Amino acid sequence: MHAEQHDIGVSQVAAAIAEPARTKMLCSLMDGHARTSTELATIAEVSASTASAHLAKLKDLALVRLHVQGRHRYYSLAHQRVAHALEALMVIGQNAAPMFKAHTPDRLQFARTCYDHMAGTLAVLLHDRLIAGGWLVQTDEHVYRLSDTGKALFLGLGIDVQDLTSLRRKFACPCLDWSIRRPHLGGSLGAALLQTALKRKWVTQDLDSRALALTATGRGEITSIFSITETW
């Protein structure tokens, strides 16, 4: 019976995501911003009443969360797991070909948000450098830990590593990048790295999309701190 309930749950969520307007709404929330039903209706190209019905369905299935602030009502993804699932579905949704050529817009492909962490070419590059530099160590297929030098690196960036390990989520894990089809860094460490990149003005974030723009300061500091020698 328990397995049957899981099967029903999967089919219900799959059916909800499969509706194109709902897919557009969910994907638009992957940048971590909360949006009103009016904004989501515009994004999904549906009427206000239709958008409300779609959002009610997504809320019932715990895919989105409603935030009420006075007279205003905002929607966001219910959890980063929803963003991870959407990112994985984007990978599956692109037919694999011997010569893969991404069709992602250039700005989104280079750097973007994946809910609360960084994705795209830049994020994959940082992920690979962290592993190659011995700062990040893979303990199994789904979990990373920091080496002693890795802890020192992140502490030097002002990231309280010990505090991150106490959070009720994965500390560090690979998240498959749908445009590059290679992993970038997820988990609380990935989220902290994005916040540091924004705070130090390595990247700036678009207000109306998931795109991140690399600054001249960011290019210089990232190259120096992470010992990047290749051209990018």
C-alpha positions in Angstrom: 0.0 0.0 0.0 2.9 2.3 0.9 4.5 1.7 -2.6 1.1 2.3 -4.2 0.7 5.7 -2.5 4.2 6.7 -3.7 3.2 5.7 -7.3 0.0 7.8 -7.0 2.0 10.7 -5.6 4.5 10.6 -8.5 1.8 10.4 -11.1 -0.1 13.4 -9.6 3.0 15.6 -9.5 4.0 14.5 -13.0 0.6 15.4 -14.3 0.7 18.8 -12.6 4.1 19.7 -14.0 3.2 18.4 -17.4 0.7 21.2 -18.0 2.6 23.8 -20.0 1.3 26.8 -18.1 2.2 25.3 -14.8 5.7 24.4 -16.1 6.3 28.0 -17.1 5.2 29.2 -13.6 7.4 26.7 -11.8 10.4 27.4 -14.0 10.0 31.2 -13.5 10.3 30.6 -9.8 13.6 28.8 -10.0 15.4 32.1 -9.7 14.4 32.1 -6.0 12.1 35.2 -6.3 8.5 35.1 -5.1 5.9 36.4 -7.6 2.3 37.3 -7.5 -0.4 35.3 -9.3 -0.8 38.3 -11.8 2.9 38.1 -12.7 2.7 34.3 -13.0 -0.4 34.6 -15.2 1.6 36.9 -17.5 4.5 34.5 -17.6 2.3 31.6 -18.3 0.2 33.5 -20.8 -3.1 32.6 -19.2 -6.0 34.6 -17.6 -5.9 35.5 -13.9 -8.6 33.0 -13.1 -6.8 30.2 -14.9 -3.5 31.1 -13.1 -5.3 31.0 -9.7 -6.6 27.5 -10.5 -3.1 26.3 -11.6 -1.5 27.8 -8.5 -4.1 26.2 -6.2 -3.2 22.8 -7.8 0.5 23.4 -7.4 0.0 24.5 -3.8 -2.1 21.4 -3.0 0.7 19.2 -4.2 3.3 21.1 -2.2 5.2 22.4 -5.3 4.7 26.0 -4.4 4.3 28.0 -1.2 1.9 30.9 -0.6 3.2 34.0 1.3 0.7 36.5 2.5 1.9 40.0 3.4 -1.0 42.3 4.2 -3.1 42.5 1.0 -0.4 41.0 -1.1 -0.1 37.3 -1.9 3.2 35.9 -3.3 4.2 32.4 -4.6 7.5 30.7 -4.4 8.8 27.2 -4.9 7.9 25.1 -1.8 11.5 23.7 -1.4 14.8 23.6 -3.2 14.0 19.9 -3.9 11.4 21.2 -6.4 14.0 23.2 -8.2 16.4 20.2 -8.3 13.6 18.0 -9.7 12.8 20.6 -12.4 16.5 20.9 -13.3 16.7 17.1 -13.6 13.6 17.0 -15.8 15.2 19.7 -18.1 18.1 17.3 -18.6 15.8 14.4 -19.4 13.7 16.6 -21.7 16.5 17.3 -24.0 17.2 14.5 -26.4 20.7 13.3 -26.1 22.7 13.5 -29.3 26.3 12.4 -30.1 27.3 16.0 -30.7 25.4 17.9 -28.0 24.8 21.6 -28.7 23.0 23.5 -26.0 20.1 25.7 -27.1 20.1 27.7 -23.8 20.4 31.5 -24.3 24.0 32.5 -24.0 23.5 34.6 -20.8 21.6 31.8 -19.0 24.0 29.2 -20.1 27.0 31.1 -18.8 25.6 31.9 -15.3 22.2 31.7 -13.7 20.5 30.8 -10.5 19.2 27.3 -9.7 16.9 28.2 -6.9 19.4 29.3 -4.2 22.7 28.3 -5.8 24.6 29.0 -9.0 24.3 27.1 -12.2 25.7 27.3 -15.8 29.2 27.3 -17.2 30.6 29.4 -14.4 29.2 27.2 -11.7 30.4 24.0 -13.4 33.9 25.6 -13.7 33.9 26.5 -10.0 32.7 23.0 -9.1 35.5 21.4 -11.1 38.2 23.7 -9.7 37.1 22.9 -6.1 37.5 19.2 -6.8 40.7 19.5 -8.8 42.2 21.8 -6.1 41.5 19.3 -3.4 39.2 21.6 -1.6 36.0 19.6 -2.2 36.1 15.8 -1.8 33.4 13.4 -3.0 32.5 10.9 -0.4 29.9 9.1 -2.4 27.8 9.7 -5.5 25.6 12.3 -3.9 27.6 13.9 -1.1 30.7 16.1 -0.9 32.8 17.2 2.1 35.4 19.9 2.5 39.1 19.1 3.1 41.0 21.1 5.7 42.3 23.4 3.0 38.7 23.7 1.6 37.4 24.7 5.0 40.2 27.4 5.2 39.3 28.6 1.7 35.6 29.1 2.5 36.3 30.6 5.9 38.6 33.1 4.0 35.5 34.0 2.0 33.6 34.7 5.1 31.5 31.5 5.0 30.8 29.9 8.3 31.3 26.3 7.3 30.4 24.9 10.8 27.1 26.8 10.8 26.2 25.4 7.4 26.7 21.8 8.6 24.0 22.3 11.3 21.3 23.2 8.8 18.6 20.7 8.0 19.6 20.1 4.4 22.5 18.6 2.5 25.8 20.4 3.2 27.3 19.9 -0.3 26.1 17.8 -3.2 26.4 17.6 -7.0 23.4 19.1 -8.9 23.3 18.1 -12.6 23.4 21.2 -14.8 20.8 21.0 -17.5 22.6 23.2 -20.0 26.1 21.8 -19.6 25.0 18.3 -18.5 27.7 18.2 -15.8 27.4 18.9 -12.1 27.6 22.2 -10.3 27.7 22.6 -6.5 24.4 22.4 -4.7 23.4 22.2 -1.0 23.9 24.8 1.7 27.5 25.3 0.6 26.4 26.1 -2.9 23.8 28.5 -1.6 26.4 30.2 0.6 28.8 30.5 -2.3 26.2 32.3 -4.5 25.4 34.7 -1.7 29.1 35.4 -1.3 29.4 36.0 -5.0 26.6 38.5 -4.9 27.8 40.2 -1.8 31.4 40.6 -3.2 29.9 41.7 -6.5 31.5 38.9 -8.4 28.1 38.6 -10.2 25.0 40.7 -10.4 21.5 39.2 -10.6 18.7 40.1 -13.0 15.5 41.1 -11.4 13.3 39.5 -14.1 15.2 36.3 -15.0 17.6 33.7 -13.6 20.6 35.2 -15.4 23.7 36.2 -13.5 26.2 38.6 -15.0 29.9 38.2 -14.2 31.7 41.5 -13.3 35.3 42.5 -14.0 35.9 42.2 -10.3 34.4 38.8 -10.2 36.5 37.5 -13.1 39.7 38.8 -11.4 39.0 37.5 -7.9 37.5 34.2 -9.0 40.6 33.5 -11.2 42.9 34.4 -8.3 41.2 32.7 -5.4 40.4 29.5 -7.2 43.7 29.3 -9.1 42.0 29.2 -12.5 44.5 29.1 -15.3 42.4 28.3 -18.3 40.7 30.9 -20.4 37.0 31.4 -19.7 
